[in-house]
Each structure stands twice: as structure tokens, then as C-alpha cells.
Amino acid sequence: MRTHCALGATLALIFSLAGCTATQQLPAGVTAREPGCVVELLRTGIPDRPVTLLATVRARCTGDIAADTARCERLLMDEGCRRGAQVLWQFSSTPLEGMDGVTLQAAAGTYR
């Protein structure tokens, strides 16, 4: 049984690091929100209120979306919505290697 649990935890970590959209259970009291929900995006700094970290969210933007900062950031915020986030912080942007595009990443959380 322990091996099965350890394997499951390892696979969950691999999927989260790879940016896969595997179904993940949300913490108790947190519900997924609809795409387009209001999420505070802190491009710099940290939240000024206590937060509970839910996940690290990522958006991979290529083509026309990569050239449109607002659309790419909305994809990141929609990932936050899917995780039930109210705020995103520790924002970073990394160019995609070998192709025209960018990966955005941020910590996602809820206010306590």
C-alpha cells in the first residue's frame, strides 16, 4: 500500500512539474472558479494580507498570444481560477527555448 501511495505522490509531482492538466483535488474549503474570474495579479512584491498557497500555476503562450501580454496573463489567471485562487504572486516570465513564446508562472493562493 505504501508503495502505491508513494508512486501516486511521485506521479502527481511529475504531472505538476510538467504543467499537465491532470485532475487535481482542491484543498478543503476551496472551489474552482470559472475562467475569467477576478484574480489579483501581483507582478512584483507579495500579498499584503495572509494567504494560503494552493499551487504554482503556469501558462505557455506561443504565436499571437505570446505577443499579446494581456491575453497571456489572462491564461495564467484562468489557471489560477481553475485552482480557486484569489491572488497570484511571485510572477515570472521565461522565454521558450527554441521557439517564439513565453512561459508565465506564479504562486496561486487564497486570502485567509
KAMO-V145402 format. One record per residue. RES is the residue in one letter. PSI is psi as a letter, one per 40 degrees, with the letter a starting at -180 (none if undefined). D_CENTER is the distance of its C-alpha to the mean C-alpha in Angstrom with 2 decimals. Layout:
<<RES/PSI/D_CENTER> <RES/PSI/D_CENTER>>
//
This chain:
<<M/d/30.70> <R/d/29.06> <T/d/28.60> <H/d/26.86> <C/d/24.43> <A/d/23.82> <L/d/23.30> <G/d/20.80> <A/d/18.81> <T/d/19.13> <L/d/18.00> <A/d/14.90> <L/d/14.07> <I/d/14.99> <F/d/12.90> <S/d/9.64> <L/d/10.89> <A/e/11.97> <G/e/8.82> <C/i/11.05> <T/f/10.60> <A/i/12.90> <T/h/13.55> <Q/i/12.34> <Q/h/14.28> <L/i/12.95> <P/i/14.82> <A/h/18.18> <G/e/18.39> <V/h/14.83> <T/i/14.76> <A/i/12.43> <R/i/13.00> <E/i/14.21> <P/i/12.71> <G/e/14.07> <C/i/13.85> <V/h/14.42> <V/h/11.58> <E/h/12.85> <L/h/11.38> <L/h/13.19> <R/d/13.82> <T/i/16.14> <G/a/17.09> <I/i/15.80> <P/i/15.98> <D/e/19.69> <R/i/19.52> <P/i/18.62> <V/i/15.14> <T/h/13.96> <L/h/10.86> <L/d/8.93> <A/i/6.22> <T/h/4.50> <V/i/1.25> <R/i/4.45> <A/h/7.22> <R/h/10.72> <C/h/13.43> <T/i/17.08> <G/b/20.40> <D/d/20.89> <I/d/17.25> <A/d/16.97> <A/e/20.01> <D/g/18.71> <T/d/16.42> <A/d/16.01> <R/d/15.06> <C/d/12.49> <E/d/10.89> <R/d/11.26> <L/d/9.35> <L/d/6.23> <M/d/7.48> <D/d/8.28> <E/d/5.04> <G/d/5.11> <C/d/8.66> <R/d/8.52> <R/e/7.46> <G/e/10.17> <A/i/8.81> <Q/d/11.56> <V/i/10.48> <L/h/8.08> <W/a/10.09> <Q/f/10.93> <F/h/10.08> <S/i/11.36> <S/h/12.65> <T/h/14.38> <P/i/16.98> <L/h/17.08> <E/h/20.15> <G/e/23.06> <M/i/21.72> <D/h/21.09> <G/a/17.42> <V/i/14.45> <T/h/11.00> <L/i/8.74> <Q/i/6.40> <A/i/5.93> <A/h/6.49> <A/h/5.97> <G/i/9.45> <T/i/12.59> <Y/i/15.89> <R/none/18.67>>
//
